[in-house]
């Protein structure tokens, strides 16, 4: 999911000015990528999570920095709303009509793309992780009986 979401972001032309609606659409893709990425490295009841050592990966300093930024973004902005990481505007404007005064609230939030400039690096990193997981799984299933496992919460039983 993370790779697909970042791949959608790569459709953007760097030189084209985005409308606010378009930017928010791509922010949704970015947030989905951050959530999916972080999920793979988080504890979830009944599911394993990724550990670099178990995948046989030693991230480069650049990859580790990117990993840490993605995890922090998930923890402080996307999954939770830490005040120190939010850019929010709340203002009021006064309007007068027919001897009545109204205060009109205006609320705005940061919809900037935090990882747009890193999208190609993220895609490369995600592909490296996927390749490592596939290699580990390939080695683990050699010599075992054929397996078919489905976990679908919509199915009975």
C-alpha positions, 0 to 999 in steps of 0.5 A: 500500500505504501509503494502504491500511494507513493507511486501515485504521488510520482504522477505529479509534474514538479513544475505544475502548480497544484490547486488546493483540492489537488494538493489535498488529494495527494496529501491523502496519498502521502498520509496513506503511504505513511500509515501503511509504512508505519504499520509494517513496523508496529505491533499489531495483535496476531501479526508480525512486524518488520525488523531490519535485522530479521530481513537481513538489512542494514539501512544506510544512514540516509535510509535510516533517516528516511525511515525515522522521518516516516515513523515520526510523521505517522506517530506525531502527525498522521495517526495522532495530532501532536500540537508541536507538529501542527500548523493550524490557522484559526481567525475571525473576521467581523462583518456588518450588515443592516446594523448587525455585526457577525463574527465569521470563523475561518479555520485552515490547516497545513495540507503541504506534502512533507515527502514529495521531494523524497518520493523517489527515495521512498520508492527505492527504499520500499522496493528494497524492503519488499525485496528483502521480505520476499527473500526471507519468505522464499527461504522460509518456505523451502522444503515445507508443505504447500500452504494456503492461508487466508485471514478474512474478517468478513468470513464466518468462523 
